[in-house]
Amino acid sequence: MWRYLKSAFLVSVDVPGLGRVPVNVLGAAAFTILGFAQPAFWFLGMAIEAAVVPTLAFNPRFQKVVEAQSLQTDHADATQKRLALVKILEPDAREHLSSLTDKCNRILEVYQNQQAEGFVLDSNDQALQSLQWVYLKLLVARHHLRDPVNADTDESLAKKIKALDDNLRASDESDSLRQSQMATLSILKKRQANIRRKAQTLQEIESDLTRIDNQVDLILENATMQGKPQTISADIELASDLLGGSVFGEDESAISDLEQTYGSQKVKGQKETA
């Protein structure tokens, strides 16, 4: 309710030559200034605002206008955040995303030409948007996973582990030195496990990207071959786990925010029904 009251107080009207003018704000300011000369104006101003602002705020039509404006603002903000994610991608990744988007637009055009009912077009548009959102998340995750943290690889770490392990077996060092070397060995093995897990995740992401590409191709083929428009399902079971925000690096916050707008698709563990 505070949102409606705030919007009612800040409501503006178009005034020729001045543009949009916040009438309640100006009125409150005027009564405040007049009140220094005659305090009665303060009470008059408060009485007027107390009557006008709540009346407008509780008006159902005004509340719908406020909600519509809020949705427009949220959508514009989401669009900017999404474009920012696209910009961080490599050129080939942006090209693949653009190609997928073109195919999705072609699918909708086919259904429009087939004079599909409004609810079918809306449902299919939402499903295709969901697929594109999953595709973008996969590309962002791949971008961050490909970014090298250091020069070490699975092979280089394996050599370090073997050398340290051999040294521990062959040498007769002090207990404190052996404990330090064993701790280092444990750290190296954990780093190697991280690198291997990253490589596996990258393979899963590549598989998921290929799967979505082929699924959209299949939807396009079906749309052009079927005489009656069909409802598209965006349900898809991913090989990669995108629930872990760590795969998105510093873009985790943006992904989380956009998930509320675009994240209606199902994720790992759910069955595909398309």
N, C-alpha and C positions, 0 to 999 in steps of 0.2 A: 504493500500500500504506500510505503514511503516513496517508491518510484513514481507513482501517479501524482502524489502531492508535490513532489519536486518538479515534475513536468508541468503541472498546472501552474505552479508559481512562476516557472520560466517560460510559459507559453508566449509565443511571439506572433505578431500580425504584420502583414505587408503594408508599409506606408510609402506612398509615392515620393520618390526623392530621397528617402531614408533607408529603404530596404526593410528587413525584418526587425521589428522593435519589440523587446520584451515588456509588454504593457504592465504586468504586475510588478516587475522589478522597478520600473520607472515610477509607478504609482507609489510604491513603498518608499522609494527615495524621496519623492516629492513631499509626502506626508511627514517624513523624518525631518526634512529641512524646514518645512512650515512649523513643525512642532517646537523648534527653538524659539520661534516668535510667539507662538500660542500653543502650549502643551496639549490643548484639547484636540489638536490635529493628530497627535500621536494615537489617542484613543479612537478617533474616527477612522484613521488608517488601519489600525488593528482590527476594528470591527468589520470594515469592508473586506479586508483580506481574509478574515476568518469566515466570512460568508461566501466569498467568491471562490477561493481556492478549493475548499472541500467539495463545494457543489460541482465544480468542474472535474475534480479528481475522481469523484464517485459516479460520474456520468459514463454509462457503458460504452457509448460511441467514442468518447475521448479515450477511454482505456484501450479500446481496440486500435486507435491511432497510435497511441504510445507503444503498444506491443508490436505493431507493424514497423514503426521506426526503429525499435530495438532489434528486431529481426534483420532489418536492412543493415544496421550498424554491425551486428555480429557477423553477417554474411560477408560484408566488405572486409572486416578484420580477418576472417578466416581465409578469404581469397588472397590477401596480402601475405599471410603466413605460409600459405601453400605455395605461392610463387617464390617465396624466399627459399623454401625447401628445394624447389625445382632448380633454382639458380646454383645451388652448391653441387649439383650433379655434374658428372663428366659429360662432354658433348654427345658421346654415343648413347649414354643413358637417357639424356633429354630427347634424343632422336627416337629411341625406342618408345618412350612415354608418349611422345607426340604421335607416333604411328598408331599406338593403341587407342589414343583419344580419337583419332580420325576414324578408325574402324567402328568405335562406339557411336560416333555421330552418324556414320553411314547406316548402322543398324537402326537407329531411331528414324532416319529418313525413310528407310524401307517400310517401317511400320506406319509412318505417317502417310506414305503413298498408298498403303493398303487400307487407309482410313480406319485404323485401330481406334477402339474406344478410348476416351480420355483416361480412365483409370488404368488401362493397360499401358498406355504411353508413360504415365506418371510412374507406375510400378517398374517398368523396364528402365526408365531413365535413372531411377534411384538404384536399381540393381547394377547398372553399368557404372554409375558413379562410385559405388562401393568397390567394384572390381578395380577401377582406376586408382582408388585410394589405397587399396592393398598393394597394388603394383608400385605406387610411389613409395610406400613405406618400405617395401622390399629393396628398392633402389637406394633409398637413404641409408638403410641398414648396411647394404653392400658397400656403399661409399665409405662409411666409417670403419667397417671391418677391413677394408683394403688399405686404409691409411696406416702405414707402418709406424709403430711406436718406437722401434729401434731397429738396428741392422740384424739382430739375431733371427735365425730361422730354426726350424725343427732339426735340420742337419747340424748346424753349428752348436746348438745346445746339446745335441746328442754327443758330439765330440767332447764338449766340456764335461759332461756328466761322466763319460767313460774315463777321461783322463783323471778326474778327481776320484772316481771310484777305484781306479787302478792304484792311484797314489795311496789311498786309505788302506788298501789290501797289502801293499808292499812295504810301506814305511812304518817306522817304529817311533811315532811322534808322542809328544806329551798328551796327557788326557785332555787338557784344555784346548790344545791345537786340534786334536781329533774331533772334539765336540764342535768346534767352530767350523771345521771342514764338513762335518756331517750336516750341520745346519745349512751351509751353503749348498750342499748336494740336494737337500730337501727343497730349497728354494728353486734351484735349477730345474728340478723335476716338475714342480708346480708351474713354472714358466713354460716348460715344454708342453704340459697338459693344456695350458691356455692356448698356445699356438695351434695345437692339434684340434682343440674344440672350435677355434676360430675358422680353421680350414674346413671342418665339417659343416659348420653353419653356412659358410660361403657356398659350399656345394648344394646344400639344401635350398638356399635362396635362389641359386641359378635354376634349380629344378622347379621351384615355385613360379619363377618368372616365365619359364618356358611353358609351364602348365597353363598359366593365365593367358598367355599369348594364343595358345592353341584353343583354349576354351572360347575366347572372343572370336577367333576364326570360325569355330564351329557354330557359334550363335549367329554370326553373319551369314554363313552358308545356309543354316536352317531358315533364317528370315527370308532369304531370297527364294528358297525352294518351297516353303509352305504357303499355301493359299490363305490360310487363316492366321492372323497374328496370335502369337503365343506369349504367355507371360514368362519372363526370364527370371531365373533364380541365380542369386549371387553367392549362394552357399558354397564354400570351398574348404577342403581340409588341407591345411598347409603342412609341408614337411618341416619348415623352419618355425621356430617359436618366436613370434614377434611380441609376446606379452612382456618379455624382459626388456625394460626401457634402456638397459645398458648398451644394447646393440645400436642405439640411435645417437650415442655420444652426447654432444652439447645440444643437439636438437630434440632431446627427450621431452623437454617442456613444451615445445611447439607441437610435437606429435600428440602429446597428451591432450592439449587444448583442442586440436583439430579432430581428435577422435570423437569428441562430443558432437561434431558437425557431420563428419563423413563416416564414422565408424559403426555403421549398422550391419556390416558383414559379419559372418561367423568366422571363427578362427580354429586353430589346431584342436583336434579332438572331435569336431563336428562333422557329420556326414554330408557329402555333396548330394544334392537332389536335382541339380541341373541336368 
